[in-house]
């Protein structure tokens, strides 16, 4: 089976989970074509990356009239949707136009050498391209739909159309699946298959009664990560007499502003900004820490995380995760069982969790054990890649791929482990309504 994977940019340093997915899909017998619509590399691990360059858009001078003659209703429908719906930002408009331009320019090439399936990795630019290619050529397509794609500004103006005609919609959290259903996606076409780890890192037992607790967090410096709130949290912990060190790993546009905030709060001795690190270096940093802190929130534009990969990675290493109850985090973190769920407006819960990590060794050992088991059961990339490969096969009617085969029932392909903490769920629902 040949699948044309459409990416916005490939490869991206912070999207190693997608690279893992491609490797394991290849092991499942899938022939992969990689298309990078916006920048990216020309080669990845010895495989050619079809890099779409801006100059290729000059082909619109003759491809647009060609397809306007061949498929006038299709292009008229696109124009009507763009005209009738609000475009949220210049970035959103640029992504839409780039996806549409790619499809018009490349449609005849795909017709001459058709893949069995087009797969738009994101519901934004890549799925836009896959959708229009489908409209112009009839090639079947599937798409990924994740938290940013469907929550940020409520999704783009073509999202309902893309969801309607996709053979399969892949998502990785139950929270995003619920949102897709609200947007009108067919429940039978939504496949919840989580990301995963290629191998599980060494499990590190907890330090006994650490007098100075070590926190770590990993993420881009963007509003939805809640780093400003995290610094305020550290300030309160310091005022409560908690001795700690915190390392923040990552980069992004808010970094200097956050460093300035740290200095104003007088946390220079406690909080350090490490910058971007590769996966192996992050795992080594996990070995230093006692707890992983996630303070994600719903940004002003509605954007939020699903289940950040760094949370299961930290769980696998033996770190105790303390998380705000946003979106898919509560699918992995059950309060007091696989970690601690702590709403940002309830400091006493954060304080109690920190003190438990310092003093309640039996509870910490229980959480570490349960968290590791959750990851092994739900975040095994070999099993999950096989499930996704089978779901894509079903979308176009191919026979089974070789390799390990997970259960094929719909319920098994969409296993949801929801938290027992009703307080966490209620808090998440309140945040969702507020957004």
C-alpha positions, 0 to 999 in steps of 0.5 A: 500500500502506498500512502502520500503523507502531506506535512506542513513542514517536514521534518520538525525538531519538536515533532519527533513523534511523527518521525517515529510514526513514519518509521513504524508505518514502513515496518508495517509494509506501508510505502511512504511518500513524504511531501513537505508543503512549506519549507523542510528538508529534501531528504530524511533518513535516506528517503527523498522528501518532495519539497514543494517550493514557492516558485512552483506556485507559478504553475497556477498560471496554467493549472488554475485555468485547466482545472477551472475548465475541468472542475468548475463546480469544485473551484466555485465551491472553494471560493464560496466557502472562503467568501462566506466564512470568516478567516481568523488570521493572516496565518490561517489564510496563508495556510488555506491558500498554500494548501489549495495552491499545492493541490491545484499545482500537483493534481495532474502529477498525482493523477499520473502516479496515484498513491492508494491514499493521501494522508494530511497529517494536520487538519490545516494546510495538509488536509486542505491540500488532500481535500482539494486533491480528492475533489479534483482527482477522486483520490481517497484521503484521510487526515489527522485532526488534533487539538490545535487543528480543531480548537484554535478559533474553532478550526478553519472555514474548510474544516467541516468539508474536510471532515465530511469527505475524509475516509478516516479522521485520526485523532489521539485524545478523547477530548479532541474526538468529542470536539470532532463529533460536535463539528459534525464528523462521522463517528464511524470514521474517527479513529482514536489511536494514540502516539507512542514510544518506540522503546521504553526508557529506564525506569528511575525509582523515586528519591527518598524524602527529597528535602529539595524537590526537583521539578522539570517541564518541557514545551514551547514558549507559547500561551497555551503552555501556561508558563507564566502561571507556572512561574507564579506557582513557583513563587507561591511554593517558595513563599510556602517554604518549599525548597525546590529547583525547576528546569524549563526546557524549550524555546519560543517567542515568549522566552525572554518575557518569561525570563524577565518575569522569573527575575521580577519574581525573585526566582533566579536561584530556583528556576532555570531556562535550559533551552531546546534539547533533543529527545535523548538529552531530555530523557537525561534531564528526566533522570535528574528530576522528581516531578514533571509539571504541566500548567497548560491552559486554554489560550484566548484563541481557544487553542489548547494541548491534547495529551502532550507527548512529554507527559507519557514520556515523563511517566515512563521514566518514573516522574510523578506528573502534576498537571492542570486538568486541560483537555487530554491530560486527564485521560492519562493522569488520574488524580492520586493514581497515575499522577496529580491533577491540580487546577491552577486556581487551587494552590492548596492542591499543588502544595499538597501534591508537592508535600506528598512527593516529598514525604509519602514514599509509598504513594509515590511508588504506587503512582510511579507503578500505575503511570508506567503501566498506563504508558506501556498499555496505551503508548506503545508505538509498535502497537499503535502504529499497527492500529493506525496502519490497519485503520488506513488499510480499512479506509481503502480496503487493503488486506492486512499489513505484516507485523504485530496485529492489535485487536481489530475491533473498533473499541480496541482501536479507540481505547479510552482510559478516562480519569476517575477524578470527577473533579478533574473532569468537571474543571475541564468542562468548565474551562471548555464552556468558558472558552 
